[in-house]
């Protein structure tokens, strides 16, 4: 599982957030995202029937991409996500009990953080993917400052107020990837629209990655 996640992060370090997706649409939307070039997908738990959507997405695309949940708040829901086949668990906050439970369930936790104290708490609980949220409120300079003191095997994701339009700034600051929601999906969008939007994001971030490496 971690190898597949690392492989996708190498290709295109984006977690597609499909908040509001419904179980009857999730396979079509997920397929469009993967075919456009993004292979990490989260279904936020404040979506309609999220566990059913995660189960359907995992069953349909689990061999091609990494699927899981977002907006995870409790250890009980962590169990439900694991039972549905989820492989990643994204949270909006730092809760060490939730992080540890996700690891026990063989899921990869991606906890939200804003301060160095939260980042280190998440790291010491076992998380290696840390989500700055909401990133837009803190700015790329916050990443650069905290990155300087975090262990080198920490992967920082920027989520909230960031996307393809300003990816270069965040990559230069030291982020490892992005969580992108409304640029890719909003409730009611068709799979065709999602494919087109995702393709544009992949092209833009691929270009930004090339610039960051030179």
C-alpha positions as CSV (number, residue, x, y, z in Angstrom):
1,X,0.0,0.0,0.0
2,X,2.7,2.5,1.0
3,X,4.6,1.7,-2.2
4,X,1.6,2.5,-4.3
5,X,1.1,5.7,-2.4
6,X,4.8,6.7,-2.8
7,X,4.5,5.8,-6.5
8,X,1.6,8.2,-7.0
9,X,3.3,10.9,-5.0
10,X,6.3,10.6,-7.4
11,X,4.0,10.9,-10.4
12,X,1.7,13.6,-9.3
13,X,1.5,14.5,-5.6
14,X,-2.2,15.4,-5.4
15,X,-4.9,14.0,-3.2
16,X,-8.3,14.6,-4.9
17,X,-11.0,15.5,-2.4
18,X,-14.4,14.6,-3.7
19,X,-16.6,16.2,-1.0
20,X,-20.3,15.7,-1.6
21,X,-20.0,12.7,-4.0
22,X,-22.7,10.1,-3.8
23,X,-22.4,6.3,-3.9
24,X,-24.2,6.2,-7.3
25,X,-21.7,8.6,-8.8
26,X,-18.4,7.8,-7.0
27,X,-17.1,5.1,-9.4
28,X,-17.6,7.2,-12.4
29,X,-16.0,10.3,-10.8
30,X,-13.1,8.2,-9.3
31,X,-12.4,6.6,-12.7
32,X,-12.3,10.0,-14.4
33,X,-9.8,11.3,-11.8
34,X,-7.5,8.3,-12.1
35,X,-7.6,8.3,-15.9
36,X,-6.7,12.0,-15.9
37,X,-3.6,11.2,-13.9
38,X,-4.4,11.5,-10.1
39,X,-4.3,8.3,-8.1
40,X,-5.0,9.3,-4.5
41,X,-8.7,10.0,-3.7
42,X,-10.4,10.8,-0.5
43,X,-14.1,10.8,0.3
44,X,-14.8,13.2,3.1
45,X,-17.0,11.7,5.8
46,X,-19.4,14.7,5.7
47,X,-20.4,13.5,2.2
48,X,-23.6,11.5,1.7
49,X,-23.2,7.9,2.7
50,X,-19.4,8.2,2.7
51,X,-18.6,4.6,3.9
52,X,-20.7,3.2,1.1
53,X,-18.8,5.4,-1.4
54,X,-15.4,4.4,0.0
55,X,-16.4,0.8,-0.3
56,X,-17.5,1.1,-3.9
57,X,-14.4,3.2,-4.8
58,X,-12.1,0.8,-3.1
59,X,-13.7,-2.2,-4.8
60,X,-13.7,-0.6,-8.2
61,X,-10.3,1.1,-8.2
62,X,-8.3,-0.3,-5.3
63,X,-5.7,-1.9,-7.6
64,X,-5.2,1.3,-9.5
65,X,-5.2,4.0,-6.9
66,X,-5.1,4.8,-3.2
67,X,-8.6,5.5,-1.7
68,X,-9.8,6.5,1.7
69,X,-11.5,9.1,3.7
70,X,-11.2,12.8,4.7
71,X,-12.7,14.7,7.7
72,X,-12.0,11.7,10.0
73,X,-12.6,12.7,13.6
74,X,-13.0,9.5,15.7
75,X,-11.5,6.1,16.2
76,X,-14.9,4.5,15.7
77,X,-15.1,6.1,12.2
78,X,-11.5,5.0,11.5
79,X,-12.7,1.4,12.0
80,X,-15.6,1.9,9.6
81,X,-13.3,3.4,7.0
82,X,-10.9,0.4,7.3
83,X,-13.9,-2.0,7.1
84,X,-14.9,-0.2,3.9
85,X,-11.5,-0.8,2.3
86,X,-10.0,2.7,2.9
87,X,-6.2,2.9,2.8
88,X,-5.7,6.6,3.8
89,X,-7.3,8.6,6.5
90,X,-7.1,12.3,6.3
91,X,-8.1,14.4,9.3
92,X,-8.7,18.2,9.8
93,X,-6.9,18.1,13.2
94,X,-4.2,16.4,15.2
95,X,-5.6,13.7,17.4
96,X,-3.0,11.2,18.4
97,X,-5.5,8.5,19.4
98,X,-7.0,8.7,15.9
99,X,-3.6,8.6,14.3
100,X,-2.5,5.6,16.3
101,X,-5.8,3.7,15.6
102,X,-5.4,4.3,11.8
103,X,-1.9,2.8,11.9
104,X,-3.2,-0.2,13.9
105,X,-5.8,-0.6,11.1
106,X,-3.1,-0.5,8.4
107,X,-4.3,2.8,7.1
108,X,-2.0,5.7,6.4
109,X,-2.9,8.7,8.5
110,X,-2.7,12.2,7.1
111,X,-3.5,14.4,10.1
112,X,-4.2,18.1,9.9
113,X,-1.9,20.5,11.8
114,X,-1.1,24.2,12.0
115,X,1.5,24.6,14.7
116,X,5.0,23.0,15.2
117,X,3.6,21.4,18.4
118,X,0.8,19.7,16.4
119,X,3.2,18.7,13.7
120,X,5.6,17.0,16.1
121,X,2.7,15.4,18.0
122,X,1.4,13.9,14.8
123,X,4.9,12.7,13.8
124,X,5.6,11.1,17.1
125,X,2.3,9.3,17.0
126,X,3.4,7.7,13.8
127,X,2.2,10.0,11.0
128,X,4.6,10.7,8.1
129,X,2.2,12.7,5.9
130,X,1.1,15.9,7.7
131,X,-1.6,18.2,6.2
132,X,-1.2,21.9,6.8
133,X,-4.8,23.1,7.1
134,X,-6.0,25.6,6.1
135,X,-2.8,26.3,4.3
136,X,-4.0,29.5,2.7
137,X,-4.5,31.0,6.1
138,X,-0.8,30.4,7.1
139,X,1.0,31.0,3.8
140,X,4.0,29.3,2.2
141,X,6.4,31.0,4.6
142,X,4.9,29.0,7.4
143,X,5.8,25.7,5.6
144,X,9.4,26.9,5.0
145,X,9.9,27.8,8.7
146,X,8.4,24.6,10.1
147,X,10.0,22.3,7.5
148,X,13.4,23.5,8.8
149,X,12.9,21.7,12.1
150,X,10.8,18.7,11.2
151,X,12.4,15.3,10.6
152,X,13.5,14.8,6.9
153,X,11.1,11.9,6.3
154,X,8.1,14.2,7.0
155,X,5.9,14.8,4.0
156,X,3.9,18.0,4.2
157,X,0.7,18.5,2.2
158,X,-0.9,21.9,1.7
159,X,-4.7,21.9,1.8
160,X,-7.1,24.7,1.7
161,X,-6.6,27.8,-0.4
162,X,-3.9,26.2,-2.6
163,X,-4.0,24.5,-5.9
164,X,-2.6,24.4,-9.4
165,X,-2.6,28.2,-9.7
166,X,0.0,28.7,-6.9
167,X,1.7,25.2,-6.7
168,X,5.2,26.6,-7.5
169,X,5.2,28.9,-4.5
170,X,4.3,26.0,-2.2
171,X,6.7,23.5,-3.8
172,X,9.5,26.0,-3.4
173,X,8.6,26.3,0.3
174,X,9.0,22.6,0.8
175,X,5.6,20.9,0.5
176,X,5.5,17.3,-0.7
177,X,2.0,17.5,-2.2
178,X,-1.4,19.0,-2.3
179,X,-5.0,18.2,-1.3
180,X,-7.3,19.7,-4.0
181,X,-11.1,19.7,-3.7
182,X,-13.3,22.2,-5.5
183,X,-10.9,22.7,-8.4
184,X,-11.5,19.1,-9.2
185,X,-15.0,18.2,-7.9
186,X,-18.1,19.9,-6.6
187,X,-21.4,18.1,-6.1
188,X,-23.2,17.9,-9.4
189,X,-20.2,18.0,-11.7
190,X,-20.1,15.3,-14.4
191,X,-17.3,12.8,-14.9
192,X,-16.4,14.6,-18.1
193,X,-16.0,17.9,-16.3
194,X,-14.0,16.2,-13.6
195,X,-11.7,14.6,-16.1
196,X,-11.0,17.9,-17.9
197,X,-10.4,19.8,-14.6
198,X,-8.1,17.0,-13.3
199,X,-6.2,16.9,-16.5
200,X,-5.5,20.6,-16.4
201,X,-4.4,20.4,-12.8
202,X,-2.0,17.5,-13.6
203,X,-0.5,19.5,-16.5
204,X,0.0,22.5,-14.3
205,X,1.5,20.8,-11.3
206,X,3.7,18.6,-13.5
207,X,5.1,21.9,-14.9
208,X,5.5,23.3,-11.4
209,X,7.3,20.2,-10.3
210,X,9.7,20.5,-13.2
211,X,10.4,24.1,-12.3
212,X,11.0,23.1,-8.6
213,X,13.6,20.5,-9.6
214,X,15.7,22.8,-11.7
